[in-house]
């Protein structure tokens, strides 16, 4: 059901930390005209952990109402409890979302053994009225979902894929080998997009696609056309700016890059802090070297 390039969109805030829906609408209109296959609302780049439940619902409804409906919308619905994750998943389904993206519960990570995690995802999938994608984000959760666990979960008819940000190509390969044949493996970072495609990934959910959506889509197209050398050149080219807006400086840098590229990044919500001027300059210089701005 899901394939191609999705981007986990940012949530622009005003100086008073209210959601800036004017900037959000402008971004949605611009992303809707690109080759992106879809977007993810309330992903990590959307600062979802800093939003109230009411804000999340309002943001999802606004996005569905203002985004190109020829493209898909996946919503991050993670809560620590099974009950709340199911409740929120049902709410976004009623609003018109195409799928949900769900992290493992991780606050009590010492008790999050594989049997418990398996049951968590099965319970959510059983009651969720739309398709569920697993979100493996060990860098933030402290939990890595093993390839054997993913393979077992892939057998459930409503668990349709995984966004894997582990960066472990061996693990991605094992998932591709052992999971159900209709299960969609998505890379979770543009830094290893091409390697992921070579071992069977059907697409990716990329922070970088907020700012360089066409290039991310072009890399997939080059791979599908068998133009591997061109795909390799593009993969290597995107590494620097991808690092800065992900593991380097994170969401604040991504919002700066959006502003520089005629999108609207907006402010971050505390406790995140805006980039210092020297770091802003590093982002700008990287975009200039890339050729995205002059």
MINULUM-355119 format. One line per field, with one value per residue (C-alpha): residue number from 0; y, z, x; residue in one letter. Coordinates in pm, 1 decimal. Last residue first. Layout:
REM MINULUM-355119
pos = c(NUM,...)
y = c(Y,...)
z = c(Z,...)
x = c(X,...)
code = c(a,...)
REM end
This chain:
REM MINULUM-355119
pos = c(293,292,291,290,289,288,287,286,285,284,283,282,281,280,279,278,277,276,275,274,273,272,271,270,269,268,267,266,265,264,263,262,261,260,259,258,257,256,255,254,253,252,251,250,249,248,247,246,245,244,243,242,241,240,239,238,237,236,235,234,233,232,231,230,229,228,227,226,225,224,223,222,221,220,219,218,217,216,215,214,213,212,211,210,209,208,207,206,205,204,203,202,201,200,199,198,197,196,195,194,193,192,191,190,189,188,187,186,185,184,183,182,181,180,179,178,177,176,175,174,173,172,171,170,169,168,167,166,165,164,163,162,161,160,159,158,157,156,155,154,153,152,151,150,149,148,147,146,145,144,143,142,141,140,139,138,137,136,135,134,133,132,131,130,129,128,127,126,125,124,123,122,121,120,119,118,117,116,115,114,113,112,111,110,109,108,107,106,105,104,103,102,101,100,99,98,97,96,95,94,93,92,91,90,89,88,87,86,85,84,83,82,81,80,79,78,77,76,75,74,73,72,71,70,69,68,67,66,65,64,63,62,61,60,59,58,57,56,55,54,53,52,51,50,49,48,47,46,45,44,43,42,41,40,39,38,37,36,35,34,33,32,31,30,29,28,27,26,25,24,23,22,21,20,19,18,17,16,15,14,13,12,11,10,9,8,7,6,5,4,3,2,1,0)
y = c(3090.0,2832.0,2457.5,2413.5,2161.0,2391.3,2669.0,2446.1,2354.5,2722.5,2803.1,2520.4,2624.7,2988.0,2889.7,2711.7,3030.7,3233.8,3006.8,2764.4,2804.5,2610.9,2295.5,2301.3,2472.4,2475.4,2551.3,2862.2,2873.3,2656.5,2829.9,2725.4,2947.5,2740.1,2943.1,2918.8,2542.0,2516.8,2704.1,2467.4,2164.8,2314.4,2352.7,1996.1,1825.8,1989.3,1703.1,1387.6,1516.4,1855.2,1872.4,1509.2,1543.6,1852.9,1661.2,1329.0,1462.1,1452.3,1095.1,966.9,1183.1,1034.4,683.6,735.5,852.9,544.6,318.9,429.3,109.6,297.3,200.8,338.8,663.6,700.2,646.9,911.1,1143.2,1124.1,1239.6,1509.7,1631.1,1650.1,1856.4,2061.9,1844.8,1546.6,1567.4,1449.3,1126.0,852.2,597.3,368.5,10.9,-115.1,-432.2,-462.7,-219.4,33.6,45.1,105.2,395.0,559.1,528.9,892.4,975.0,843.1,622.6,361.4,207.9,-165.2,-237.5,-580.1,-747.3,-1036.3,-1101.4,-1039.8,-1269.8,-1145.5,-777.3,-779.1,-949.0,-691.1,-405.0,-563.1,-599.6,-238.8,-113.2,257.0,207.5,447.5,180.7,288.4,-35.1,-186.2,-319.0,-424.6,-471.5,-824.8,-950.2,-1155.3,-854.8,-877.9,-1202.5,-1056.0,-742.2,-950.8,-1147.0,-824.9,-692.1,-381.2,-158.3,17.1,327.6,527.7,819.7,659.6,326.6,463.1,166.0,295.5,23.5,105.8,46.7,30.3,185.5,77.0,28.5,-227.6,-537.4,-334.2,-177.1,-514.9,-672.7,-386.1,-413.8,-795.9,-804.7,-543.2,-754.6,-1072.8,-884.9,-746.3,-389.2,-421.5,-233.1,21.8,150.1,477.0,290.8,212.5,103.7,370.3,376.3,525.4,536.3,505.8,679.9,956.2,1065.0,1235.4,913.3,736.0,1010.9,939.7,561.7,590.1,824.4,572.6,279.7,467.1,574.0,217.8,66.7,309.1,504.9,702.0,684.8,810.4,933.7,1009.6,891.9,1106.2,979.9,1182.8,1250.2,1432.3,1727.2,1874.6,2136.8,1949.1,1651.5,1885.9,2090.3,1776.5,1639.1,1970.0,2005.0,1648.2,1699.3,2030.9,1868.8,1590.1,1845.4,1890.0,1868.8,1498.7,1565.6,1783.3,1750.8,1629.3,1319.2,1237.7,1409.3,1424.7,1196.5,1298.5,1137.8,1014.1,1318.7,1430.2,1794.3,2006.3,1892.3,1986.6,2350.3,2358.6,2188.0,2439.8,2734.4,2580.8,2523.4,2880.0,3010.6,2747.8,2876.2,2647.3,2851.9,2876.3,3250.0,3317.7,3128.4,2758.5,2563.5,2187.7,2001.0,1732.9,1369.4,1329.4,1044.9,896.2,588.6,304.6,241.8,0.0)
z = c(-438.6,-304.1,-362.6,-522.7,-269.2,-181.1,-124.0,91.7,298.7,342.0,462.3,716.7,845.9,862.8,1077.6,1303.1,1348.0,1408.9,1689.5,1608.8,1772.5,2092.0,2170.2,2523.3,2393.4,2066.3,1745.0,1540.7,1182.6,905.4,624.0,274.5,46.2,57.4,327.2,555.3,509.2,584.7,912.3,1003.7,932.3,1144.0,1443.8,1384.1,1412.4,1446.8,1332.9,1361.8,1119.8,943.5,938.7,836.3,540.5,424.1,410.8,276.9,-15.3,-266.0,-188.6,-265.7,-578.4,-712.6,-625.9,-807.9,-1114.5,-1094.7,-1042.6,-1340.2,-1335.7,-1402.9,-1059.2,-895.1,-1089.0,-987.7,-620.5,-637.5,-818.8,-534.7,-284.9,-529.8,-574.9,-202.5,-108.9,190.9,370.0,180.6,403.4,700.5,509.1,513.1,264.6,-19.0,-119.8,57.7,-105.6,-31.5,-305.2,-194.6,154.1,16.3,-190.8,100.5,349.9,449.8,349.9,684.5,786.9,513.7,443.6,429.1,294.5,381.3,85.2,76.5,450.4,636.1,629.2,347.3,356.4,733.8,713.7,464.4,683.9,977.2,772.2,657.8,1015.5,997.6,1290.0,1137.5,1018.9,895.9,887.5,683.9,645.3,989.9,922.8,782.2,1067.6,921.6,933.3,1313.9,1299.6,1057.2,1268.0,1575.9,1383.3,1244.7,1595.9,1722.0,1866.3,2187.9,2328.9,2215.7,2047.9,1868.2,1857.5,1617.3,1471.0,1356.2,1269.2,997.0,1065.7,809.1,897.6,1137.0,1433.3,1671.5,1578.8,1480.9,1826.8,2001.4,1762.4,1812.7,2191.7,2187.1,1993.4,2224.2,2529.1,2379.8,2268.2,2610.7,2703.6,3077.1,3090.3,2847.8,3096.7,2903.1,2572.5,2410.9,2054.2,1788.5,1570.3,1226.9,1125.0,786.6,525.5,753.2,698.1,1020.0,1142.0,1096.6,1301.5,1590.1,1567.7,1588.8,1887.2,2079.4,1989.3,2101.2,2418.3,2515.6,2430.1,2667.8,2589.9,2313.6,1947.2,1681.6,1408.6,1113.1,753.1,472.3,115.6,-203.4,-450.2,-161.2,-199.3,150.2,304.4,475.8,574.5,720.1,913.6,1059.8,1164.4,1321.3,1514.5,1644.7,1752.1,1917.3,2119.2,2231.4,2345.7,2140.5,2263.7,2184.2,1830.1,1746.8,1377.1,1289.7,1502.0,1319.0,1392.2,1026.4,773.9,409.9,78.3,-256.9,-296.9,-659.2,-563.7,-590.3,-255.5,-84.1,-187.8,-79.5,248.7,316.6,259.7,482.4,765.5,742.9,787.6,1053.4,1283.2,1583.5,1904.4,2051.0,2136.7,1867.4,1617.3,1552.6,1231.9,1265.0,1052.0,803.4,815.4,443.6,226.2,-70.5,-261.0,-141.5,81.3,0.0)
x = c(2315.2,2070.7,2015.5,2357.8,2482.8,2769.6,2517.3,2300.7,2605.8,2697.2,2344.8,2348.2,2690.9,2576.3,2279.4,2527.5,2730.6,2414.1,2297.0,2018.5,1679.3,1620.6,1428.4,1280.3,1076.6,886.6,1074.5,998.5,876.9,1013.2,829.8,936.1,1137.6,1457.9,1633.5,1330.1,1315.7,1687.8,1638.2,1353.4,1571.2,1846.5,1612.2,1484.2,1823.2,2164.5,2388.8,2177.1,1915.0,1930.9,2311.9,2358.7,2122.6,2311.1,2636.8,2510.9,2305.9,2591.4,2689.6,2341.6,2326.2,2648.5,2530.7,2200.9,2391.2,2612.5,2309.5,2107.7,1899.7,1576.6,1443.7,1757.2,1733.6,1368.5,1451.2,1724.8,1485.6,1233.7,1496.4,1604.8,1247.7,1175.2,1481.3,1363.6,1106.8,1251.9,1559.4,1354.2,1300.1,1038.7,1163.9,1068.3,1014.6,1326.4,1462.6,1831.7,1939.0,1679.4,1828.6,2177.2,2036.4,1854.9,2139.5,2193.5,1837.8,1712.1,1422.2,1445.1,1106.2,1028.9,681.8,534.3,363.9,613.6,573.5,897.3,1199.7,1422.2,1331.4,1355.5,1695.2,1818.8,1704.3,1886.2,2204.6,2165.6,2162.9,2081.0,1843.4,1591.9,1348.6,1006.0,812.6,532.1,179.1,63.3,-308.9,-282.1,-62.5,222.0,453.4,456.9,655.0,909.4,937.2,1021.1,1286.7,1435.3,1478.9,1303.0,1571.6,1476.2,1647.4,1343.8,1518.8,1814.0,1629.0,1366.0,1176.9,838.8,587.4,337.1,-30.8,-310.4,-648.5,-927.0,-689.5,-836.6,-636.9,-331.6,-308.1,-331.8,-81.1,164.3,149.1,151.7,477.8,628.2,539.3,683.8,994.9,1076.2,986.5,1041.4,1369.5,1224.0,970.9,945.7,970.4,637.2,719.2,668.9,358.3,298.0,-68.2,-235.3,-448.6,-579.5,-939.7,-1051.9,-1217.0,-884.0,-721.2,-958.9,-922.4,-544.8,-580.5,-788.5,-564.1,-252.3,-431.5,-525.5,-187.0,-21.6,294.1,129.8,215.3,-23.8,210.5,-13.2,25.9,-115.0,-122.7,-109.3,-389.9,-551.8,-315.4,-300.9,-530.0,-815.6,-599.3,-339.5,-595.2,-753.5,-414.2,-312.9,-638.6,-610.5,-250.7,-328.6,-607.7,-374.7,-119.4,196.1,555.7,606.9,483.3,784.0,686.5,1034.6,973.4,651.5,323.0,215.7,384.6,370.3,292.8,416.9,639.4,674.1,616.4,300.3,158.7,482.5,424.6,59.9,142.9,417.9,184.5,-81.9,164.8,290.4,-61.8,-131.8,140.7,104.7,127.8,477.5,448.9,708.7,492.3,535.3,585.9,522.4,772.0,675.0,781.5,850.9,732.8,915.5,803.9,584.3,283.0,0.0)
code = c(x,x,x,x,x,x,x,x,x,x,x,x,x,x,x,x,x,x,x,x,x,x,x,x,x,x,x,x,x,x,x,x,x,x,x,x,x,x,x,x,x,x,x,x,x,x,x,x,x,x,x,x,x,x,x,x,x,x,x,x,x,x,x,x,x,x,x,x,x,x,x,x,x,x,x,x,x,x,x,x,x,x,x,x,x,x,x,x,x,x,x,x,x,x,x,x,x,x,x,x,x,x,x,x,x,x,x,x,x,x,x,x,x,x,x,x,x,x,x,x,x,x,x,x,x,x,x,x,x,x,x,x,x,x,x,x,x,x,x,x,x,x,x,x,x,x,x,x,x,x,x,x,x,x,x,x,x,x,x,x,x,x,x,x,x,x,x,x,x,x,x,x,x,x,x,x,x,x,x,x,x,x,x,x,x,x,x,x,x,x,x,x,x,x,x,x,x,x,x,x,x,x,x,x,x,x,x,x,x,x,x,x,x,x,x,x,x,x,x,x,x,x,x,x,x,x,x,x,x,x,x,x,x,x,x,x,x,x,x,x,x,x,x,x,x,x,x,x,x,x,x,x,x,x,x,x,x,x,x,x,x,x,x,x,x,x,x,x,x,x,x,x,x,x,x,x,x,x,x,x,x,x,x,x,x,x,x,x,x,x,x,x,x,x)
REM end
